[in-house]
Amino acid sequence: MDLSSLFRPVMENALLLERVGVTLVCGVLSYMIIKHIWSFVRVEKEPIRVLVTGAAGQIGYALVPMIARGVMLGPDQPVILHLLDIQTVAENLIGVQMELIDAAFPLLKGVIATTNFVEACKGVDIAIMVGGFRRKEGMERKEVLSRNVSIYKAQALALEEHASENCKVLVIANPANTNALILKDFAQSIPKKNITCLTRLDHNRALAQIAERLDVDVSDVKNVIVWGNHSSTQYPDVNHASVTTVNGEKSVRQLVTDDYWLSTEFIAKVQQRGAAIIKARKLSSALSAASAACDHMHDWILGTPKGTWVSMGVCSDGSYGIEPGLIYSFPVTCQNGEWSIVRGLKIDEFSREKMDETAKELAEEKQLAHACLRIEDEFL
């Protein structure tokens, strides 16, 4: 028998396997080389246009460099800032624009500074509404609300006509919830889910108070909730909050072991924190408000971490028995640029009372705002 003919098929198969192996190795090496080369190729995103009203004020001045540095939208997202303020501070606004240019932020691709709201709104993808009429000594709350209703009606109409069709709006100026409500009512082409107000500052304050009480890192505390209005009736709720410890996650109530403090002093501290800051520095919160605004938009657009929720003032859909249409602070999670209210949380009697109290105040503000609008229409 010819032994070579016997082993020929084996040798041919071995040669085939060798060729396949060489091909696979070459393929893997090629992929790794291409991937390595591609890692050095920077594909720059299109700039996002961000409007900041009241940009020459304290909060605006603290906020715009955070946006330009990538704190709000991420370290690889270019931005074009649209800065708006009133005519009386036009020179200050130009100064802010000059400083932003001088800072040479790599992500900042342009700065528009104007006192014209139509010009400011053109093509914006995000609107941060910091500007509004502040309450002065001796003024009635109704008068303050009336002034802001007029401002936010005009701004809503400009945003509706000139902003991008999917523009995301964050209202900071107080009364934030009701100002957002007016925007929602008059900028009807902007999706209702895209109009929000800032309660993240209150949320962050609640996290910080718990962290300070327990002497833990604030990053280890999660899932507090701020329900309702950004006012002294807001309800900071820790019933579902937890803390990461060396022994795993523990509930805040389990670790604090003082229900009385959680139901009284803790709530009051968060509710009155803004007033305490004004008393201490003779000026309202600016840095913390700007940071909270960045947190709000960052999580809304880029998403919340798995298992974590945040507080946002959003349009109620009737969840937890809250009147539909009110701009009310709920616990939300965010994914793919959309927020969703956290469902199915157990609400005890104490919480129910607090949630209803702040909802009642918002309903009263809504009625007052609509009354102001009717009076305004009568004079036109």
N, C-alpha and C positions, 0 to 999 in steps of 0.2 A: 504493500500500500504506500502511495505517495504521501509522506507526512506533510509536505508543504501544502497540498490541496486540503488536508484535514484542518490545518490551522489558519488557512487563508481567511475564512469568514470571521474568525476571532480577531485576527489582526486588523481586518477591515473595520470591524465594529470598534476596536480600540482607537483606531485612527479617527473614526467619525466622532467618538466621544471626546477625543483630544481637541478636534476642531471646534466642536460645540463649546467645550470649556473655554478655549481661547477666545471664541466669539463673545461669550458671556462676560468674561473678564474685561475684554476690550470695551464692551458696552457699558459696564459698570464704571470703568475708569473714565470713559468719555462723559458719562452723566455727571460724575463727581467734578471733572474739570470744568464742564459747562456751568454747573451750579456755583463753583468757586468763582469763576469769571463773572457770572451774573450778579454775585453778591457785591461786586465793586461797581456795578452799573446802577446809578441812582435814577429811578423813575419818579420824577416829581409830580405830585398831585396838582390838580387845578386849584387855585386859591378859592377859599370860601370868603364871601363878603359878610362882614359882621358889623351891624349898626349898633352904636352905643349912644343913647340919648343922655343928656346931662353930663356929657363927657368932660366938661371943665370943672365939674364938682368933685367933692372928696372921693366918693365911691368910684366915679368915672376915672379919676386920676390914678387910683389904686388898681382898677380893673384892666385898663387898656394895655399896660405892659405885661400883665399875666397872659392876656390873649395873644399878644405878639410873641411871647416866649414859648407858646405851645402848651401852657398849663390847661387851657380849656379844651382844645381840640386835638391835642397830641403832638409829639415832637417831630412829626413828619408832615404836618398839615399847614401849608402856606395860607396866609390870610391877607385880606385887604380890609382895612378898618375904615368905617364911615363914622365920623364923629359929628354929633349934633349938639348944639346948645343955643340958648337964647341970645339975642342981639347984644344985650348989655354985657355979656361976658365973651364977646367975639374975639377980643384980643387975647384973653386967657386961653381960649380954645386954640388959637394959632400957636400959642406957646406950648401947649400939649402936643400939637402936631410936630413942632420943631424938635421937641425932646424925643419923641418916638423915632424920628428920622436919625437924630444924633446917636441914639442907642444902637443903631445898626443891627437890629434883630434879623437874623438870617431868614426867618419865616415870614417876615413882614414885607409884602410885595407892593404895598401902596397905602397911603393915608389921605382920606378926603375929609376936610374940616369945613363945616358949613353951618349956617343958621337957617337954611331953607330945608324944610322937612321933606318936600318932594324930591329935591336933589339927594338928600341923605338916604332916602328909601330905595332909590333906583337899583334894582337887581339884588337886593340884600337877601342872603340865605338864612341869616340869624339876626334877630332884633332883640337887644338887651335894653329894656325901657327903664332907665335909671331916673330920668328927668320927670318932675312933677311939681305941683304947687305945694309948698310946705306950710303947715299950720303956723300962724304967727300968734303972738301973745294977745289974748282977748278975743280971738276969732272963734266963732261957733263951728262945731264939727260939720254942720250942714253947709256952711259957706265954703269950707275946705273941700268937701266932697263935690260941691257944685262947680268949683274952679277946675278940679281934676276931671270931672265928667266932660267938660268942654274940651279940655286938652286931649283926652284920650279918644274922644269921638273924632276929632280932627286927625289925630295920628292914625287911628284905625282906617279911616278913609284913604289916607295917603299910602299906608301899607298895602291895603287891598288893591290899589291901582298900580303901584310901582314895585312892590317887593316880588321876589320869586314866588311861584305858585305854591311851593311847599315850604315857605318860610316858617321857621320855628321862632316863637316869641316867648321871652321871659320878662315878666313885669316885676320890677323891684320897688318902684316908687309907691309909697303908701297913699291911700289904703290899697295895698297891692292886689288883694283878691277882687275887690270891686272894680278897680281900674282894668284888671284883666277881663272882668265880666263885660265892661263897656266895649273893650276891644273885640271881644268875641261877638257881641251883638252887631257891631258896625263893620267889621271886616269879615263878612260872611263868605267870601270866596276862599279865605284861609281856613283849612280844616279846624274844627273845634278842638281836636286833640293837639293841635299845634300851638295853642295859646295857654300858657301856664303862668303861675306866679311863684315867687321865691318863699319857700318855707324851709329850705335846706339850712339856712342860718340857724333857725330854731332847732332843727334836727341835730346840727353839729354841736350846738350849745348843750343839748340834752346828753349827747355822747360824752362831751367833755366833763359835765358835772358827775356822771356816773364813774368815769375813769378817775377823776380826782378823788371821789369818795372812796373808791376801792384801791387807789394807788396802783393802777395798771396803765398800760399804754392805751391811748384812745383807739388805736387800730385794733385792739383786742375786743372792743365793745361793738356790738352790731344790733340792728333791728329794733331800735327805739322807733316810736311813731310820733309824729306831730299831727294831730287831727285839727281840721277846721281853719280858722281865720288867723292871719298873721297879725295878731293883736293880743291884748292881755287876756282874752277869753280862750286862746289856743289851749289845746290839751296835750301836753307831753306824756306819752304812755309808755311804760316799761314792762307791761305785762307779758310781752312776747320777746323782750330783749334778752340777749345772752352775752356771756363773756368767755373768751377762749382762755383756759387755764392749763397748767401742766397736766391736770387730770381730765382734760377734755372740756367741752362746752358746759357751762353752768348758767342757770337763769340768773338774771340780775337780782330778782327778789330773794333767791336762795343765798346769794353772796352778801347782799346788803343787810339782810336780816333786821330791817327796820321799816315796816310797812307805813308807820306814821310819817317818817321822813319822806318816803317816796310819794305819799299822798298829799303832803302839805308843802314843806320847805323846798323840796326838789322842784315841784311844779311851779311854785311861785318864783324861784330863782330863774328858771328858764323863761317864764312869762315876762319878768321884769328886768331881764339882763340888759336889754337895750337902754332902758332908763338908767340903770346903774352905770353903764359906760358913759352916757351923757353927763351924769353927775361927776364921774371921775376925770374925764378928759375935756369936759365942756364942749364936746362935739359928739355927733352921733357915730355909730359903728361904720367904719369905712373899709378897713383892711379885711375884717372878718366877713363883711357883706360881699366884698369883691371875690374873696376866696370861695365863699358859698355859691356865688353865681357861677364860677368856673366849675365847681363840683357838680352843680345841677346840670349844666349843659354837657359836661364831659360824660356823665353817666347816661344821660338821655341819648346822646349820639353814639357813644362807644360801648354802652352797656354796663349793667351792674354786675358785680361778681356773683357767681352761683351761690345760692343760699342766703343772699343779702338783699334787703330792700332799703329804699330811701324814702324820704317824705317830699312830695311835690304838690303844689296847689294846681289842681286840674279840674276839668269840667266833670261834675258829678253825673253818673249814669243811674243814680238811684241806689248804688251800693251802700250797705250798712244803714239804710233808711234815710239817707241824706237827699234832700230835694234835688231832683234832676236839674241840671243847668247852672247850679251854683258853682263857683270856683272855690273848691274846698280842698284842704290838704288831706291826702290819703297816703298810705304806704303803697309804693309802686316798685315794680321791677322793670328794667329796660333792656330791650334787645332789638338790634337792627333799626335803631332810630325811632322806636316806638315804645311808649310806656304802657303798662298794664297794672290795674289796681290789684293788689293782693287780696284774694278771696278767702272766705271761710274762717276768718279769725274770730275766736270767741270773745264776745264783748260782755263784761260783767256790768252790774247795775251802776256802779260808780262811774265807769267809763261811759255808759249810755247817757247818763245825766250830763257829763261834761261835753260829750260830742254834740248833744242836742242844744246845749247852751250856746256853743260857738256857732252852730248852724243857724240858730235863731238870730244872732247878731248879724250874720251874713245876709239872711233874708230881709232884715230891716234895712241894711245898707243898700240892698238891691232895690227895695221900694223907694228909698230916699233918692237914689241915683235916677231912677225912672221918673220920679216927680220933678227932679231938677231938669231932666231932658224935656219934659212936657212944658215947663215954664220957659225954657230956652226957645222951644219951637213957637210958643205964643208970641214971642218978641221978634221973630223973624218975619 
